[in-house]
Amino acid sequence: MAKILTMPKRLDEADELAAFRARDARWLYLADAALSASEKTIQALELAREEQERIRKQLKGNIEKYQRLERRKAKKA
């Protein structure tokens, strides 16, 4: 008889534990989603930085090229 009286408490504890696990699972899912979004943002920023560096190098090369051409024109004139 004592087991029967204590069983509902254990079931309540089991339900409570299941609820805690479900909440923890939701929080983990949200944390993973936020982390994934953050990681994607970081990757996008890194790609943008690399592209910006490539453009800067290209522009710097073009400026140096035009300066060399101007010096050659100045020498010929």
C-alpha positions as CSV (number, residue, x, y, z in Angstrom):
1,M,0.0,0.0,0.0
2,A,2.8,2.4,0.8
3,K,4.2,1.9,-2.7
4,I,0.9,2.8,-4.3
5,L,0.8,6.0,-2.3
6,T,4.4,7.0,-3.2
7,M,4.0,6.1,-6.9
8,P,2.2,9.3,-7.9
9,K,4.9,11.4,-6.3
10,R,7.5,9.6,-8.4
11,L,5.3,10.0,-11.5
12,D,5.1,13.7,-10.7
13,E,8.9,13.8,-10.2
14,A,9.3,12.0,-13.5
15,D,6.9,14.5,-15.2
16,E,8.8,17.4,-13.6
17,L,12.1,15.9,-14.7
18,A,10.7,15.5,-18.2
19,A,9.6,19.1,-18.2
20,F,13.1,20.2,-17.1
21,R,14.7,18.1,-19.8
22,A,12.3,19.6,-22.4
23,R,13.1,23.1,-21.3
24,D,16.8,22.4,-21.3
25,A,16.4,20.9,-24.8
26,R,14.6,24.1,-25.9
27,W,17.3,26.3,-24.4
28,L,20.0,24.2,-26.0
29,Y,18.2,24.5,-29.4
30,L,18.0,28.2,-29.0
31,A,21.6,28.5,-28.0
32,D,22.7,26.4,-31.0
33,A,20.5,28.5,-33.3
34,A,22.0,31.7,-31.9
35,L,25.5,30.3,-32.2
36,S,24.9,29.2,-35.7
37,A,23.6,32.7,-36.6
38,S,26.7,34.2,-34.9
39,E,29.0,31.9,-36.7
40,K,27.4,32.7,-40.0
41,T,27.7,36.4,-39.3
42,I,31.4,35.9,-38.3
43,Q,32.0,34.0,-41.6
44,A,30.3,36.6,-43.6
45,L,32.3,39.4,-42.0
46,E,35.5,37.4,-42.6
47,L,34.6,37.0,-46.3
48,A,33.8,40.7,-46.5
49,R,37.2,41.5,-44.9
50,E,39.0,39.2,-47.3
51,E,37.2,40.8,-50.3
52,Q,38.0,44.3,-49.0
53,E,41.7,43.4,-48.8
54,R,41.7,41.9,-52.3
55,I,40.1,45.1,-53.6
56,R,42.6,47.3,-51.8
57,K,45.5,45.3,-53.2
58,Q,44.1,45.6,-56.7
59,L,43.6,49.3,-56.3
60,K,47.1,49.8,-54.9
61,G,48.5,47.8,-57.9
62,N,46.5,49.9,-60.3
63,I,47.7,53.2,-58.7
64,E,51.4,52.0,-58.9
65,K,50.9,50.9,-62.5
66,Y,49.5,54.4,-63.5
67,Q,52.3,56.1,-61.6
68,R,54.9,54.1,-63.6
69,L,53.1,55.0,-66.8
70,E,53.1,58.7,-65.8
71,R,56.8,58.5,-65.1
72,R,57.6,57.0,-68.4
73,K,55.5,59.6,-70.2
74,A,57.3,62.4,-68.2
75,K,60.7,60.9,-69.3
76,K,59.7,60.8,-72.9
77,A,58.4,64.4,-72.9
